[in-house]
Amino acid sequence: MSVIENSKVTVVGAGSVGSSVAYAALIRGSARHVALYDINTAKVDAEVLDLAHGTLFTGSSDISGGSDVSVAEGSHVVVITAGAKQNPGQSRIELAGVNAGILRKMLPQLLEVAPDAVYVIVTNPCDVLTVLAQEDTGLPPERLFASGTVLDTSRLRWKLAHRAGVATSSVHAYIIGEHGDTEFALWSHASIGTVPLLEWESDGHPRMTVDELDAITVDVRDSAYKVIQGKGATNYAIGLSSARIIEAILRDENAVLPVSTVLQDFHGIDGVALSVPSIVNSRGAFPIRQTPFSPNELALLRRSADALREVASSLR
């Protein structure tokens, strides 16, 4: 495969997340054509018009959209953000059930107009929805996966960079597992440049401790709650991280990103979608089987798998 010419991405859902994905893709030039689809005609038309008014400043990418699924026709990538938000008092399983129903209705329509696209699920709980969607559609796991912990990994690297006094791009560390409460940092191979994380120190930045790293992991895991408490939703960072995934696909980058695919015999884990370092290119996402884990990390990965398997089983 190679870089996709005249590329098209369709973002499904014109809420705060979907509109932010479309905006990020447009201003970054992630695709030649960006489309936004939502069943709410007034909302999607307004978002498309607002985005179109700024295309003088966004390079060669263009924006279209509407409330007819035909706007997704010919897409190379389809990013799904549509779904219900979690209401106060609503359990994660209840939310998963509602959004699984939305996906079951929507995916056959999308596949009819974009049968060859790579599908990226952003709607939460994204790991559970990916398993159910893959089973319902029969798509190869590499062609239907979730955004997973790409955003969580960005949050982690930002915090570590601030603590260590380096650029975010110089931090090499991943959050993996569930995109949610059982996610964890893959500390055993984390580094700043070529220096193992626990050995890094510089002027004004003493060595980090294991306890400090544990606290950072918790802060990363719970950071979305802080944003939601203050403004009602997370949207800008997930928009940017989704655009990054889109680019890895459309530019056939072979980029290593912690997206969530339905795993097949990955360190003994089968049939559950978890984020692990994966090669992302124009064919989709492929977990890196050689990824090493410490015994404790492998136990945490299996704990994530068990938690998600239980939720998925309750919804079948």
C-alpha positions in Angstrom: 0.0 0.0 0.0 1.0 3.6 -0.2 -0.1 7.2 0.6 -3.8 7.5 -0.3 -4.3 10.2 -2.9 -7.4 12.4 -2.9 -8.1 11.0 0.5 -11.5 11.3 2.3 -12.3 11.0 6.0 -15.9 11.1 7.3 -16.5 12.0 10.9 -19.8 10.5 12.2 -21.4 12.7 14.9 -21.5 16.5 15.0 -21.3 16.9 18.7 -18.4 18.5 20.6 -16.1 15.6 19.9 -17.0 15.0 16.3 -16.9 18.7 15.4 -13.5 18.9 17.1 -12.2 15.9 15.1 -13.4 17.5 11.8 -11.8 20.8 12.8 -8.5 19.2 13.7 -8.4 17.2 10.5 -9.2 20.3 8.5 -6.6 22.6 10.0 -3.9 19.9 10.1 -4.6 18.9 6.5 -5.2 15.3 7.6 -7.2 14.5 4.5 -8.0 16.2 1.2 -11.7 15.9 1.9 -13.3 16.0 5.3 -17.0 15.1 5.7 -19.2 15.5 8.8 -22.3 13.3 9.2 -25.1 13.5 11.8 -28.8 12.7 11.8 -29.5 16.1 13.3 -29.8 18.2 10.1 -29.7 21.7 11.7 -26.7 20.9 13.9 -24.6 19.2 11.2 -25.4 21.9 8.6 -24.4 24.6 11.0 -21.1 22.9 12.0 -20.2 22.4 8.3 -21.0 26.0 7.4 -18.9 27.3 10.3 -16.0 25.1 9.3 -16.4 26.0 5.6 -16.2 29.7 6.5 -12.6 29.2 7.6 -11.3 27.2 4.7 -9.4 30.2 3.4 -7.0 29.6 6.2 -6.8 25.7 6.1 -4.8 24.9 3.0 -6.2 22.5 0.4 -8.6 20.5 2.5 -12.3 21.0 2.0 -15.3 20.3 4.2 -18.7 18.9 3.3 -21.5 17.1 5.2 -25.1 16.6 6.1 -27.7 14.3 7.6 -27.8 11.8 4.7 -25.4 8.9 5.1 -24.4 9.3 1.4 -22.0 12.0 2.6 -19.7 9.2 3.7 -19.6 7.6 0.2 -16.1 6.8 -0.9 -14.5 7.4 2.5 -11.1 5.9 3.1 -11.5 6.4 6.9 -14.6 6.7 8.9 -14.3 8.0 12.5 -17.3 7.3 14.7 -18.0 9.7 17.6 -21.8 9.5 17.7 -23.4 8.2 20.8 -24.9 9.1 24.1 -23.0 10.8 26.9 -22.9 9.2 30.4 -25.6 10.7 32.6 -25.2 11.2 36.3 -26.0 7.9 38.0 -25.8 5.9 34.8 -23.6 2.9 34.9 -20.8 2.2 32.4 -22.7 -0.9 31.3 -25.9 1.1 30.7 -24.0 3.6 28.6 -22.4 0.8 26.7 -25.8 -0.8 26.0 -27.2 2.5 24.6 -24.2 3.2 22.4 -23.9 -0.4 21.2 -27.5 -0.1 20.0 -26.7 3.1 18.1 -23.7 1.5 16.5 -25.6 -1.6 15.4 -28.1 0.5 13.6 -25.5 2.8 12.0 -22.7 0.5 10.9 -24.6 -1.4 8.2 -25.6 2.0 6.6 -22.0 3.2 6.7 -20.6 0.0 5.3 -23.0 0.2 2.4 -21.6 3.6 1.2 -18.0 3.1 2.5 -17.3 -0.7 2.2 -13.5 -0.4 2.0 -12.9 2.2 4.7 -10.9 1.8 7.8 -13.2 2.4 10.8 -12.1 4.1 13.9 -14.4 4.1 17.0 -14.0 7.0 19.4 -17.5 6.7 21.0 -17.1 5.4 24.6 -16.7 2.9 26.0 -14.6 2.5 22.8 -13.0 -0.9 23.7 -16.3 -2.7 24.3 -18.0 -1.1 21.3 -15.1 -2.2 19.1 -15.5 -5.9 20.1 -19.3 -5.8 19.5 -18.9 -3.9 16.2 -16.3 -6.2 14.9 -18.5 -9.2 15.7 -21.5 -7.6 14.2 -19.8 -6.6 10.9 -17.3 -9.3 10.5 -14.7 -6.8 9.4 -11.1 -7.8 9.9 -9.8 -6.6 13.3 -7.2 -4.4 11.6 -9.9 -2.4 9.7 -12.1 -1.7 12.7 -10.4 -0.4 15.8 -10.8 2.2 18.6 -8.8 5.3 19.2 -7.9 3.6 22.5 -5.2 5.2 24.7 -3.6 7.5 22.1 -5.0 10.5 24.0 -4.2 9.0 27.4 -0.6 8.5 26.1 -0.4 12.1 25.1 -1.6 13.2 28.5 1.1 11.0 30.1 3.9 12.3 27.9 2.8 15.9 28.6 2.9 15.4 32.3 6.3 13.6 32.2 7.8 16.2 29.9 6.7 19.0 32.3 8.2 17.1 35.3 11.5 16.3 33.5 11.9 19.7 31.8 12.0 18.3 28.2 9.9 18.5 25.1 6.9 16.2 25.0 8.2 14.6 21.8 11.3 13.5 23.7 9.3 11.3 26.1 8.8 7.7 25.1 6.1 6.1 27.2 2.7 4.5 26.7 -0.6 4.1 28.5 -2.1 0.8 27.5 -5.0 -1.6 28.3 -8.5 -0.3 28.7 -9.3 3.3 27.8 -10.7 3.7 31.2 -10.4 2.7 34.9 -8.0 -0.2 34.4 -5.5 1.5 32.1 -1.9 1.6 33.1 1.5 2.9 32.1 4.0 0.6 30.5 6.8 1.8 32.7 9.3 -1.0 32.1 10.5 0.5 28.9 9.7 4.2 29.4 12.5 6.6 28.6 13.4 10.2 28.0 15.5 10.1 24.9 17.7 7.1 25.5 17.7 7.4 29.3 15.5 5.1 31.3 12.8 7.2 33.0 13.9 6.5 36.6 17.4 7.5 35.7 16.6 10.9 34.2 17.7 14.0 36.0 18.8 17.5 34.9 19.2 20.9 36.5 16.1 21.7 38.5 14.6 18.3 37.8 15.7 15.5 40.2 15.1 11.9 39.6 11.5 10.7 39.7 10.4 8.0 42.2 8.2 5.0 41.7 5.6 6.6 44.0 5.6 9.7 41.9 5.1 7.7 38.7 2.2 5.9 40.3 0.6 9.3 41.2 1.1 10.5 37.6 -0.6 7.4 36.3 -3.6 8.0 38.5 -3.7 11.7 37.5 -3.6 10.7 33.8 -6.4 8.1 34.3 -8.6 10.6 36.0 -7.8 13.7 34.0 -10.8 13.5 31.7 -13.0 13.7 34.8 -11.4 17.1 35.7 -12.0 18.4 32.2 -15.6 17.2 32.2 -16.3 18.7 35.6 -15.1 22.1 34.4 -16.5 22.3 30.9 -18.9 19.4 30.4 -16.8 17.3 27.9 -13.4 16.6 26.5 -13.1 17.6 22.9 -10.0 19.4 21.7 -7.4 16.8 22.7 -9.4 13.9 21.4 -10.0 15.8 18.2 -6.2 16.2 17.8 -5.4 12.6 18.7 -8.0 11.3 16.3 -6.6 13.5 13.5 -3.2 11.9 14.2 -4.7 8.4 13.8 -6.3 9.5 10.5 -3.0 10.8 9.2 -1.2 7.5 10.1 -3.7 5.6 8.0 -4.1 8.0 5.0 -0.3 8.6 4.8 0.5 4.9 5.2 3.0 5.9 7.9 3.5 2.6 9.7 3.3 4.7 12.9 3.4 3.1 16.3 0.3 4.2 18.2 -1.5 2.6 21.2 -4.9 2.0 19.4 -7.4 -0.6 20.5 -7.9 -3.6 18.3 -9.6 -7.0 19.0 -6.6 -9.0 20.1 -5.9 -12.5 18.8 -3.5 -14.6 20.8 -1.7 -11.5 22.1 0.3 -12.8 25.2 -2.5 -15.3 25.6 -5.4 -12.7 25.3 -8.1 -13.4 22.7 -11.4 -11.8 21.7 -11.2 -8.5 23.6 -10.2 -5.1 22.4 -7.3 -3.5 24.3 -4.8 -0.7 23.5 -1.3 -2.0 22.9 1.5 -0.5 20.7 0.4 -1.1 17.2 1.6 -0.4 13.6 -1.0 1.9 11.9 -0.9 2.2 8.1 -3.3 2.3 5.2 -4.4 -1.3 5.8 -5.4 -0.5 9.4 -3.8 -1.3 12.8 -1.6 -4.3 13.7 -0.6 -5.0 17.3 3.1 -5.4 17.9 3.3 -9.0 19.2 7.0 -8.5 20.4 5.9 -5.9 22.9 7.7 -6.9 26.2 5.9 -6.7 29.5 7.1 -7.1 33.1 5.2 -9.8 35.0 3.3 -7.1 36.8 2.4 -5.3 33.6 1.2 -8.5 32.0 -1.0 -9.1 35.1 -2.5 -5.6 34.7 -3.1 -6.2 31.0 -5.0 -9.3 31.8 -7.0 -7.5 34.5 -8.0 -5.0 31.8 -9.0 -7.8 29.5 -11.1 -9.5 32.2 -12.9 -6.3 33.0 -13.8 -5.5 29.4 -14.7 -9.1 28.6 -17.3 -9.0 31.4 -18.9 -5.8 30.1 -19.0 -7.1 26.5 -20.5 -10.5 27.6 -23.3 -8.6 29.4 -24.3 -6.8 26.2 -24.4 -9.8 23.8 
